[in-house]
Amino acid sequence: MAERVCPWWLGYLLASPIRQWLSGNPKKILEPYVQTGMTVFEPGPGMGFFTLELARLVGPSGRVIAVDVQPKMIAGLKRRAARAGLQDRIDVRQATADSLGVSDRVGKVDFTLAFAVVHEMPSASQFFSQAALVSKAAATLLFAEPSGHVKPDKFEAELEDAVKAGFAIEERLSIRRSQAVLLRKK
């Protein structure tokens, strides 16, 4: 397990409107990268701050694969998805310490959102390798870490792991309170 995994009870705060005020509107962050019909992979969705918007953007013909290690986060995400009428677009899965549980999706993912989660993974290198495996050729990955929580040198080391796994840096992004980059699978 990673050094620090966000406690499940903080999931309520992370899915609240307060986060939108602090971090920005999820729709505005995601809209340039997600289109109807896409298959999207979101590790560490918590209770769904981005997940519900991803499900709206992919539409009824798309799919969001949301994977978390914490059962209480998963339960909260499922409740919120059901209330929003989006549960049919979201495939919620529980990961283990050494697998994201997405081996059935090899080469099928169009977009991955890794937002404020890679620093919680047991291994950034292993995560990016699994993300590359499930990604289609030329798929994109939005990778962001919280500025106040992840030091710039740690972010750059994680970014180096992404490049080693087969992603290329497409663009440095400006997202409030975050260090962010758009990656593309080579």
C-alpha positions in Angstrom: 0.0 0.0 0.0 1.1 3.6 -0.5 2.6 5.7 2.2 -0.6 7.7 2.5 -4.1 6.9 1.2 -6.7 9.5 1.6 -9.0 8.4 4.4 -12.4 7.3 3.2 -14.3 9.9 5.4 -12.5 12.7 3.5 -14.3 11.4 0.4 -17.4 13.4 1.4 -15.4 16.6 1.4 -13.6 15.7 -1.9 -16.9 15.2 -3.6 -18.5 18.4 -2.3 -19.0 21.7 -4.0 -16.2 23.1 -1.8 -13.7 21.1 -3.9 -15.1 22.7 -7.1 -14.5 26.1 -5.5 -10.9 25.1 -4.6 -9.9 23.0 -7.6 -12.1 24.2 -10.4 -15.1 23.0 -12.3 -14.7 19.3 -13.3 -16.6 19.8 -16.6 -14.3 22.6 -17.7 -11.2 20.6 -16.8 -12.4 17.4 -18.6 -14.4 18.8 -21.6 -11.5 19.3 -23.9 -10.4 15.7 -23.6 -13.5 13.5 -23.2 -16.1 12.9 -25.9 -19.2 10.9 -26.4 -18.6 7.2 -26.8 -15.2 7.1 -25.2 -13.9 4.5 -22.7 -12.4 6.4 -19.8 -10.3 4.9 -17.0 -10.2 6.7 -13.6 -8.1 5.3 -10.8 -8.7 6.6 -7.4 -12.1 8.2 -8.0 -13.0 8.5 -4.4 -16.7 9.3 -4.2 -16.9 10.6 -7.8 -16.0 14.3 -8.0 -14.8 13.7 -11.5 -16.5 10.4 -12.2 -20.0 11.7 -12.6 -18.9 14.4 -15.0 -16.9 11.8 -17.0 -20.0 9.7 -17.2 -22.0 12.7 -18.5 -19.4 13.5 -21.1 -19.0 9.9 -22.4 -22.8 9.7 -22.8 -24.9 6.6 -23.0 -22.6 4.9 -25.5 -19.4 5.5 -23.4 -18.0 3.9 -20.3 -16.1 5.0 -17.3 -14.0 2.4 -15.4 -13.6 3.7 -11.9 -11.2 1.8 -9.7 -10.5 2.4 -6.0 -8.9 0.4 -3.1 -11.3 1.6 -0.5 -14.7 -0.1 -0.2 -16.3 2.9 1.5 -15.2 5.2 -1.3 -16.7 2.7 -3.8 -20.0 2.6 -1.9 -20.2 6.4 -1.8 -19.4 6.6 -5.6 -22.1 4.0 -6.4 -24.7 5.9 -4.3 -23.9 9.2 -6.0 -24.0 7.6 -9.4 -27.4 6.1 -8.8 -28.8 9.4 -7.5 -27.5 11.1 -10.7 -28.9 8.3 -12.9 -25.5 7.5 -14.3 -24.7 4.1 -12.7 -25.2 2.3 -16.1 -22.2 4.2 -17.6 -19.8 3.6 -14.7 -18.0 0.3 -14.1 -16.9 0.5 -10.5 -14.1 -1.9 -9.4 -12.1 -2.5 -6.3 -8.3 -2.6 -6.9 -5.7 -4.4 -4.8 -2.3 -3.2 -3.6 -0.6 -4.7 -6.7 -3.3 -4.6 -9.4 -5.8 -2.1 -10.7 -8.0 -5.0 -11.9 -8.3 -3.8 -15.5 -6.5 -6.6 -17.4 -9.8 -7.2 -19.3 -9.5 -3.7 -20.9 -6.1 -4.0 -22.6 -5.9 -1.6 -25.5 -9.5 -0.3 -25.0 -9.1 2.9 -23.1 -9.3 6.3 -24.9 -8.6 8.6 -21.9 -7.2 8.1 -18.4 -7.7 10.6 -15.6 -5.1 10.4 -12.9 -6.0 13.4 -10.7 -4.4 13.7 -7.3 -3.9 9.9 -7.0 -0.5 8.8 -8.3 1.3 9.9 -5.2 -1.0 7.4 -3.3 -0.1 4.5 -5.4 2.4 1.9 -4.2 4.4 2.5 -7.3 4.0 5.3 -9.9 6.0 3.1 -12.3 3.6 0.2 -11.9 0.6 2.4 -12.3 1.8 4.1 -15.5 2.7 0.6 -16.9 -0.8 -0.6 -16.2 -2.3 2.6 -17.7 -0.2 2.2 -20.8 -1.3 -1.4 -21.2 -5.0 -0.6 -21.2 -4.7 2.5 -23.4 -5.3 2.5 -27.1 -2.5 3.8 -29.4 -2.5 7.7 -29.1 -4.8 7.6 -26.1 -4.4 10.5 -23.7 -3.8 10.7 -20.0 -4.4 13.8 -17.9 -2.0 13.5 -15.0 -2.3 16.0 -12.1 -1.0 16.2 -8.6 -1.9 18.7 -5.9 0.7 21.5 -5.7 0.8 21.9 -2.0 0.9 18.2 -1.3 3.3 16.8 -3.9 6.6 18.6 -4.3 7.7 19.5 -7.9 10.7 17.1 -7.8 8.3 14.2 -6.9 5.9 15.2 -9.6 8.8 15.2 -12.2 9.9 11.8 -11.0 6.4 10.5 -11.5 6.3 12.1 -14.9 9.5 10.4 -15.8 7.9 7.0 -14.8 5.0 7.9 -17.2 7.5 8.5 -20.1 9.3 5.3 -19.4 6.0 3.4 -19.5 5.3 4.7 -23.0 3.7 8.1 -22.7 4.9 11.3 -24.3 4.4 14.7 -22.8 1.9 16.5 -25.0 1.3 19.7 -23.0 1.8 21.2 -19.6 -1.6 22.3 -18.3 -2.7 25.1 -16.0 -5.2 23.6 -13.5 -5.8 25.5 -10.3 -3.7 24.3 -7.3 -2.2 21.5 -9.4 0.8 20.4 -11.3 -0.7 18.9 -14.5 0.3 17.5 -17.8 -1.5 15.9 -20.7 0.3 12.7 -21.9 -0.2 10.7 -25.1 0.5 7.0 -25.5 3.3 6.6 -28.1 
